[in-house]
Amino acid sequence: MKEFLWPVRVYYEDTDSGGVVYYANYLKYMERGRTEWLRSLGFEQDALREKEGVLFAVRQVGIEYRSPARFNDALQVSVQLFSRGKASLVFRQEIRSAVDGRVLCDGEIKVACVDARSFRPTPIPQVLLSVISG
């Protein structure tokens, strides 16, 4: 699938005592990006839980921090579906400066599709697969 972009602004609350984005907040930005990617495809996570009985949970994260973002910076969060399994999706994501396009952080995130009641792995619903498969 093509790359999806979502804008993010760095707020004061996102920064640490050094005035840069606290490392864990990059993961929050990536999460927002994946949520908005899903929404752009016509799926809301609460509706998937209610109608399909599934949730998506982060299973594995690999991330590299390249350059700091600071208070009030405009950022772009990219989301690209890299691969999919029967019950998992792997995303490649970058956080870039919206001003000059520099990559500040990049990572690979694997999410598991789980049953909303048991939290056991379950196949990705066909309704979603048909959209992400093209």
N, C-alpha and C positions, 0 to 999 in steps of 0.2 A: 504494500500500500504506500501511497505517497505520504510525504512528511506533513504533519499537522503542527501548526504553530499557535501558541497561546501567549498573550502579553501578560507580564507581571511587573509590578512596581515594588521596589524595596522600601518598606516602611521602617521607621525607627525601631519598632519592636522586633524586627527581623535581625537586627545587628547585635554584635557582642560588644564587650568593653573596648575592643580595638577599633570599633567603628565599621567593621565589615560584617557581611552576612554570616551568621552562625551556621556552622557546617550542616547541622541537621535540617535547617530550613530549606536547603536545596532539595532534599527529599520531599518536603511538603510542596514545593513548586512543581516537582515532577509528578507528584500525585494529582495535583490540580490539573496539570496538563493531560494526564490520562483520563481523568474524569470528564474534562471538556472534549477530548477526542471522542469518547464514548457518546457523549451528548450530541456531538456534531453528526454522529451516525444515526441518531434517533433513539438512543437508549439512555434511560435514567437508571441509576443503580438501585434506587428504592423500588422502581417498577420491576426490574429484573428479580429482585428478592421476592416481591409479592406475586408476580405472575409466573415466573419460571422457577422460583425456589432456590436461586443461586446467589452467591456472593463471590467477589473476587478478593483474594488476600495475597499480599506480597509474600513471596516464598524465598526470594533470593535477590540481593542487590550487590552490584559491583560498581563503584563510583570513583572517579578521579577528579580531584580539584585542581584546576589549572591556574586560575587568576581570581582574585577576590572581587565580589560585587560590594558596593557601598550604599549607604543610605541615599534614597531617592533615585537610584539608578533605574532605568527602564530596561527590562530584560525580555527575552523571547525564550519560551520553553518549547522545545521541539519534541514531538512524539512520532516514532516510526515503528510500526509493527515489524519485527524482525523474523519471528517464526511462531508457529503455533503447534501445540500438541492436542491430544484428545481432551485434556482438562487443564491446559496451561497456555499462556501467551507470554512471549518474550518481546520486550520493547527495548529499542535503543533510543536514548534521550540525550539531548544537549540543552544546556542553558547558556544563552549567548547574550552579549551586549546588544541592545536594540539600536545603539548608536553606530557602532562600527563592526558588528557581527563577530567579534572575538568570542571564541568558546571559553567560557569561564569554568564549566563543569560538564562532564559527560558520564554516562553510565548505561548499564544494561540491567534491566529489571525484569524478573520473572514473576508473573502472578499466576496463582492457582485458582481454578474455578472450584468452589466448594458448595456442598449442600447447605442451605441456610439453617437447617435444624441440627444436623449432625456435625457440621464442619469437616466432613470427609470429602475427599476429591470426588468430583462428579463431572461428566462430560459437559463441555460448553454447549449451551442451547443452540439448536439448529437455526433458529431465527437470527441469532447473532452471527453464527458461522456463515450463513448465506450472505450477509452484508460484508463481513471482513474478508471473505474469500473472493469477492469481486463480482 
